[in-house]
Amino acid sequence: MASWLRDQHAAAQAARWQAASVAQINNRAHSQARAAVERTIAMLKQWRGLSGGYRGPLARFPVTLRTVVALEKFRIYETSF
C-alpha cells in the first residue's frame, strides 16, 4: 500500500511540475512580447512630435505616426551608398 501511495504522490508532483513549466513558458513568451512593445513605444516617444502628447488635429495623427515610423525605420535600416 505504501508503494502505491508513493507512486501516486510522484505522479501528482510530476503533473504539478509540468503545469508550472507550461506556466513559466507562457509567462516568458508574454514577457518577451510585452518588452518588445514597451521598447517600441519608448523609442517612438523620443520623437518630439509624440513625446509631449500630440497636439495637432486628430485626423492627421495617423499620417504623423506613419511618418515617424517610416523615418525611424529609415534610421535603423539605412544602408551606406
N, C-alpha and C positions, 0 to 999 in steps of 0.2 A: 504494500500500500504506500509506503514512503517513497519508493522509486517512481510510482505513478504521479504522486503529488509533486515530486521534484521535476519530472518531465513537464507537467502542466505549468509549473512556475517558470521553467526555462522557456517554454513556448510563449507564454504571456510576456515575458521580459523581452524576447526577440521581437515580438509584434510591436511592443512599445518603442523599442529602438528603431525599428523600421519606420514607424509613424513619425518619430522625432526626426529621422534623417530626411524624410519626404518634406516635412515642415521646414527644415533648415534649407533644403534645396529651393523650395518655393520662396522663402524669405530672402535668400541670397539673390534670386532672379528678380524679385520685386525691388530689392535694394539697388541692384545694378541699373535697372531701368529708371528708377526714381533719381538716382545720382546723375545719370546722363541728362535727364530733363532739367534738373536743377542747374547743372553746369551750363547748359544751353541758354537757359533764362538769364543766368548771371552774365554770360557773355553778351547777350543782346542788351542787357541793361547798361553796359558800358557805353553804348552809343548815346549821344546826347539827346537825340530825339525821343528815346524811350526811357532814359534814366530818371527823369523827374516827373514822369506822367505825361501822357500825350495830351496836348492842349489844342490840337487842331480839330477840324471838323471830323466827326466820327465816320463820315462817308469816305474820307481819304485815308483812314487808318490802315486798311488792308494794303493799299498801294505803298504807304510808308513802310510798313512791316516787310513787305516783299522786297522793297528796295534795300532795306538794311540787311536782310538775309542774303540777298544777292551780292552785296558789297562784302559781307563777311565771308561768304564762300569764295569770292574772288581773292580776298586777302589770304585765306588759308591755302587755297589750291593754286595760287598764281604760279605759273611756270616762267622760267627765265627764257627770254628770246635771244 
